[in-house]
Amino acid sequence: MALRIVLLGTGEFALPTFRALIEGDQHEVVAVYTQPDRSGRGHHRHVNPVKALAEAHGIPVLQPEKVNTQESLAQLKDFHADLFLVAAYGQILKPDFLAIPPLGAFNLHGSLLPRHRGAAPVQYSIWKGDRQAGVTMFRIEPALDSGPMVAKTATDIMPGETSGDLMLRLAELSVPLTITALQQLEAGTAVFEVQDAAQVTLAPKIQKEDGLIDWNQSATEIVCQIQAMQPWPKASSWLHTPDRPALRCLFLSAKAVSAEAHHFPGTVKIDSRSLLVHAGAGQLKILSIQPEGKKAMEAESFLNGYGISSQCTFRRSE
């Protein structure tokens, strides 16, 4: 017997799984909840892909500002769903909400729990230098990302992979994971694994200041930060050049190289038309960079256009 499912999600991470469930014939999606429409730059409405998908298939779309109100909970009960599936929804779900579906409410989380609980698991997987990332489906409990796990899949993080790239891959990996887990939940054969509290790490929401580079870190750590901070807020630093105003630069790609010691972190080195920056350990070879207000460019074009020399330094502030 097919499950009646309410989907709750907003971002691109949710889209492949939601599409598979809506367009498939194994279960019945009875409603889709997503965040209220927001205005973007220039007051244009941002297109919500989850909303567009549901509307294209004639599925009711609800967008409450707060899903835990008595009014919203009453609406949810009226759908008589067996299960709620949540992916990148963006609202805290309270006990009264979680108590509604008989089989429970489940979340798709972009990490290998219990590592990286929180709002930014994909970014932290790259930022902290993990070798692997993944997706975990777990039953939601009131404490943050703490519920028992019903399914998990892992993938190696590729060299040079950004958070944006990895997010899209994990979204696709979520589809077979979810289909299998739902079959097991429907059949009553699902096996739940309790999370090991001793292995918990946190991945709080990324802030703009998280992109600021601390050049005292090792070159390897900074490369991880550069990749993790894309597409937002991007890793950044201020270029200080004698007799010029400081210039904020966004670092888009780089690789770590070994270097001799005893150089002040942030100091620039020019080597065969390559832009190198000394870190706390090793050097960064900058591959692409974007001066604030300008287009992204390769490091050699930046050297030619901005008169970069070994007298320049990168710092965290103006």
Beta strands, then each sheet from edge to edge (+ up, - down):
strand 1: 4-9
strand 2: 28-33
strand 3: 61-62
strand 4: 83-87
strand 5: 105-109
strand 6: 132-139
strand 7: 149-156
strand 8: 235-240
strand 9: 247-257
strand 10: 268-271
strand 11: 274-278
strand 12: 283-291
strand 13: 297-298
strand 14: 313-315
sheet 1: 3+ 2+ 1+ 4+ 5+ 6- 7+
sheet 2: 10+ 11- 12+ 9- 8+ 14-
sheet 3: 10+ 11- 12+ 13-
end
